[in-house]
Amino acid sequence: MEKLLIKGGAKLQGEVEISGSKNAALPILMGCILAKTPVTLSNIPHLKDVTTSLQLLATLGGEVLIDERMNITINASQLRDFTAPFSLVKTMRASILVMGPLLARFGEARVALPGGCAIGTRPVDIHIRGFEAMGAKVSIADGFIHAKATRLQGADITMDKVTVTGTENLLMGAVLAKGTTHLRNAACEPEVTDLAIFLTKMGAKITGIGTEHLVIEGVDELNGVDYRVIPDRIEAGTYLAAAAVTGSAVTVTSVEPSHLKSVLVKFTEAGCDVQVEDRKIHLDCRDRQLKSVVIETQPYPGFPTDMQAQFLVMNVLATGPGSIQETIFENRFMHVNELAKMGAHIEVNDNFALTAGSDKLHGSRVMATDLRASACLILAALVAEGETFVEHIYHIDRGYELIEEKFHRLGANIQRLS
C-alpha cells in the first residue's frame, strides 16, 4: 500500500497550476449519457474517481476515447446496459448521478447503493422522491436502486435539504422530461452551475442557473458538444492553505477567484496577504503570525465544508482560540484524532472543533480517513518537526491530481513510497 513521506520545515515558493474540478467533472461525465452524439471534454483531472466514472460509462456500453492532449470523447449512442455495478459504485458516491441520465434517456436505471468517504450520512431519498414525483417507479432491493419510467414528466419539486448531487441528478433527469420541471431549494455551487451550462450547450432549456430555483423545459433530445470543465476551487484553496501554514508565498494559476470568495475572506482574517488578478490568486504569509478564525460551513456561497479540515490546521497553529462549526456532514472531524498524534490540541463538542492555538506539531505516522482529511494531514506534515508518514493515500488520489509532484515543485520535501 502506498504512503507519503513528508519532512517538515521547508518553505514553499512559486506557482502551481490548478487542475479541472473533480466535483464538476463527475456529473458532466455522467451527463454525456444524455447526448445522442459524441461529447468531447477538456480540463478533466486525472483522478481515481474520473477513471472509475470512465470505466462505468464503458461498462454501460459507451465508447471512451482519450487523445494525446487528455481530451476525452464519449459516445453514448449505443448504450446497452442500464446497471451500475457495486464493484464500480462502492468507492464513489457520485455514481448515483448515473441514474438521472439513464432514466431520462432510456427509461430505466439500476444503480448499486453508492459508497465514497465515510464522513456522514448522504441519503438518496431526495433523489428517489424527486424521480417518483416525475413519474418513475422506484424500488430498492438487494443493494440496488431500480427505477423505471416510460418518460419522465415535469414536476414541481422542493428539496427539503440543499443537496449538490440531488440537484444534479434531478436536473439531468428533467432536461428530457415531458413538460416543465421546477427544482426549488436547489444547490448553487459552481459545479452545479457548470453542469447546467454544459447541458444548455447540448440543447437543454434551463433558466435560473446559479440560483436556488431552476426551471427546466424538457426537450426531445440533446446532442454532443466540446466543453471545458471549470478549475477546482478546493484544490486551489488547499495550496493557498499550505502557503499559510508554512509561512510562505504561493500563487495558484488557472483558477476562477469568484468561486473562492468566502475562503479568501477567511485567509485575510487569518492575517494572510491575498492578491487577486484575472485567473491567479497570490497568498503571502511570510513574516506573519496566523490569527485564529471562526468558521461555519454552509452551502455555496458560504464557506465550503471541503475546506474546513485545511483551516482547522491553520487554527491549530494560529494565535488565539478558534472555532469551526461543521453544518453539512455530521461525521467530518475524523481527522482530529490523527492531528492529535502530531501534537494538536482540538476539542470536539458536537459539531464544533475548538482550538486554543499556538500548537507545535511533530512528525508522526497518521492515516487519511477521507479525501479532505488527507489534505489537512499533508498540510500539518509540511510544518511539523521531523518526518510524517501519511497512509491510506488512495483517498488523496480520488481528489488531487499529482499532489506530491505539485508540492515538490513548490519546494516541499515530499515523496510517495510503495
N, C-alpha and C positions, 0 to 999 in steps of 0.2 A: 504494500500500500504506500502511495506517495505521501510526502510531507514536505513542509517548507522549513528551512533553517534560516533564521534571521539573527544577525548580530547587530545589536542596538547601538545607538550613539552617532550614526552618520547623519550629516546634514544633507538635505535634498536641494537640488537646484536644476532648473531647466524647464523644458516644455514637455507635455505629454498630450498626444492626440487621443481624443475620446472616440470610442467605438460607437457603432449603432446601438440603439436601445433594445435590450433584451425584451423588456416588457411591451415594447411596441412591435417588435419583430414577430413574436409568437402568435398574437391574434391575427396579424396580417398574413402570416404563412397559412393559418387555418382559413382565412378569408379567400385564399386562392381557390378553394373548393367551389366557390360560388361562380367562378368565371367559366364560360363555355370555351374560351380561347386562352392561350398561354399567357402567363404573367411573368414579368422579369423584375426582380427585386435587387436593389443595391444597398450598400451600407449595412448589410446583415452581419452581426458579430459572429465570430467563430467560437461557439459555446456548446457545451454538452446539451443544453435544452434545445438549442437550434438543431443539432444533429438528431436528437430524439424526434423532434417535430418533422424533420425531413424523412426519417425512417417511417414515421406514422403515415405521412402522405403517400409514400411508396407502397406501404402495406395495403392501403386502401385502393391502390391501382393508379395513383398519379405518377407521371413521368417527371423526374427531377434531374436537371442538368446544371452543372456549375462550370463557368468558364474561367479562364486564366486570371481574370480580374475579380474573382469571387462574386460575380453576379449570378444570381440563382434564378433559373427559369423553371416554372412549374406548370405542367399541363394536366389539368384535372378533367379533361373532356371525356375520358374513358374510365372513370371510377366504377368499380365493380363490387366493392366490398364496403359495407357501412358499419363495420365493427372495429372499434379501437380497443385492442387487446390489453390486458392487465400488464403484460410484460413490458409494454412501452409507456403505459399511463402511470405506473406505480411511482415513478420518480419525479413526475412533473404535473402539478395541479392544473397547469394551463391546458392540459389535454382535454379538459371538459369543453374547451372552446371549439372542438370539432363538431359538437352536437348541433349548434345553430346552423352552420353552413350545410351540413349533411341533411338535416331535417328540411331546410328551406328549399334546397335544390332537388333532392332525391326522395323526400317524404319519409325517410327512415334514418335512425341513428341508434347505435348500440355502443355505449361507452362505459368502460370499466370505471368504477369509482376512483377518482384521482388521488395521487399522493403528493409529494413535494416536501417542503420543510415542515418540521413539527413545531410550528410556532403558534398553534391555536386552532380552534375550530374554523373551518371555512365551509359552511353548509352550502349544499347545492339546491336547497329548497327554493331559493329565489329564482334560480334558473328554471326549475321544474314548474313552479306556479306560473311563471311567465309564459312558458310554452303551452301549458294547459289553457291559459287564457286565450292563446292564439289558436286553439282548436286541436292541439296534439293530445294523443292518448299516451300517458307516460306511466311506466311501471318500473319497479326496482326489484330485481331478483338475482340471486347467485352472484352478487357483486357487480352487476351491470345495471346501468340506466338504459331502458329501452323506450324509445319514443317513435311514434308513427303519426303521420298526417297526410291526407291526400294533397292538400295545400294549406299552408298556414294562413290564418285570417288576421287582418289588422285588429288591434285591441288597444284599449286604454289601460296602461299598466303603471301602477305606482309601486315602486320597490320600497319595502319598509326599512331598508338599510342601504346606505351608499355602498355599492359593490362594483369594483372595476370589471372583474370577469363576468359578473351578471349582466352589467350594461353591455359589454362587448358581445356576449353570446346572444342576447335578445336582439341587439341591433343587427347582427348578421342574419338572424332568423327573419327579421322584419323586412329586410330590403327586397325579398322576393315574395313576401306575403301578399295576399289579395286585400287591397284597401289600405287604410291609414292606421299606423300604429303610433301611439304616444308613449314614450318612456319618460316617466316622471321620477324625480329624485335620482337622476342619472349621475354617474361619476363624471367629473370634469377633467380628469388627469390628461396631461399632454399625450399620453399613449392612447387614450380613448379617442381624443381628437384626431390623432394621426390615422387611426383605423377608419374613422368616419370620412376623412378626406380621401383616403385610399379607395373606399367604397364608392364615393361620389365620382371619382375619376373613372371607375369601371362602369358608371351609368346609374348608380343608386341616387334616389332623391331624398336627401336628408336636410332638414333645417334645424336651427338651434344648436349647431355644432359648437362645442365648448361651453355649453350651458347645462343646467340641471333638467332641461325639458327638451328632449329630442323628438322630432316629428318626422316619421318616415312614410313616404308614399311608395307602396310596393310597386315594383316593375316586373316585367315578364322574364328578363334575362340580364345578365351582366357579362361584360367582355374584358379580356385581359388588357393590361397597361404596363408601362415601365414606371417603377415607383422607387423612390429613395426614402429609407426609414430615417426618422429623427435620431439625433445623438442621445446617448444615455446620460440623463441628468444625475442619476445616482452614482455612476462611475465617476463623473466629474466631481461631485461633492466629496467622494471618498478620497480622491487625490488632493483636493484642497484641504481636507481634514488632516491628511498626512503631513502637509506643509505646516499646519497649525501646531500639531503635537510635537513636531521635531524642531520648531523654531526656525523654519526655513522659508524660502520663497520659491513658489512653483506657479507656472502658467499652464492652464488647460486650454486646449485649442479644439476647433471643430465642435463647439458647443452652442447651445441656444440659451443665453443668460436669462431670458424671461422665464424659463422653466424652473429657475432656481432662486426666485426672488425671496421666498421665505427662508431659505437656507442661508443666502448671502446676508440677510439681516442679522441672523444669529452669529455668523462669523464676525461681523462688525461689532456686535455686542460683546463678543468674546475678546475683543481687543485687536483683531487682525486688520491689516490694511487691505482692502479689497478694491481693485480697479477693474472696470468692465469696459471692453470695447466690442466691436461688431460681433465676432464669434470667438472671443477669447475672454478668460477671466484670470486675473493675476492676483494671487494672495501672498502677502508678505507678513511673516510673523517673526522676523529676525529682531533680536534685541527687544522683544516684547514679552510681557508676562500675561499668559492667558487668564481671562476672567471667567468665572463660572456663569452659566446661563440657566434660565428657566425655560423649559420646552414642554409643550403639549402637542402630541402628534394629532394631526387632523387630515381628513381628505383634502385633496388639492382644491384651492391654492394654499391650504395650510401646510404646516411643517410635515414632511413625509415620514412615515413610520420606517421606511428603508434607510433613513439617515440617523435614527436615534442611537443606534449602537456606536456609531462613529463619534457622535457628540458626547456620549457617555464617557469615552476615553478622554476627550478634551476636558470634561468636568472633573474627572479624577485627578488630572494634572494641574488644573487651574487653581487660582486662589479663591477662597471663599466657598460657602455652601452652594450647591447646585441641585436642581431638581428636573427630572424628566418624567412626564406622565404619558404612558402608552395607552391610547384610547382605541386603537384599531384591532390589535390582537391581544388576547389575554395571557399569552404564554411566551412573550418575546423578550424576557430577561434571562434566558438560559445562559447567556454569555457571562453573566455576573459571577458565577462560581469559577469560571475559567480566569477571569480578570483577577479574582481574589487570590488565585495561585501566584499571581505576579506581583502581589502586594497592594492591590486596590482595596480601598475600604468603601463599600457600597451597601447601603441599607435598602432592601426592597420591602415596601409596605404597600400591599395590594398592587395597584398598577403604577406606583411611583418608584423611581430609583433615585435615592438621595445620596449625595456625596458631600464630604467635608472639604475635599480639595487638598492640593499640595502633596499628594502621594508620590513616592518614588517607586518606580516599577523595576522589577528584576526579572531576568530571563527564567523561563520555566518550560515545562512540557505541557501544552494545552491542546484541547480538542475543539474543533469547529462544530458547533451544534446546528447551525443553519447558515444560509448564504451570507446575510449581512453580519452575523456574528463572526464569520470567517474574516471579513474585512476589518472589524474592530480589533481582533486579536493581532492582525498584522500591524495595525497602527500602534498598538501597545508594544509590540515587539520592537518596532523601529526606534522607540525612545527608551526601552528598558536597558538596564545594565546587563551585559553578558549575552548569552545565546538563548534563543527561544525556538522550540520545535512546535510547529502548528500541524496537527494531524487531522485526518478526515477532510482533506482539502478538496475532495470531489465536490463539496458544496461550492467552493470558490469557482471551480471550472464551470459551474452552471450559470454563473452570472458575471464573471470578469474575464475579459479576453487578454491573454498573455500578461497576467498581472505581475509575475515576477520579472519578466523582461522589461515592462514599463517602469517598474520601481528601480530595477538595476540601472536603467538609462538615466534615472534621476539621481543616482548616486547611492542608493540603498545597498546594504550588504545582505543579499537575499539569494537563496538558491533552492532548487527543487531536488529532493532526494527520493530515490526509489527504495 
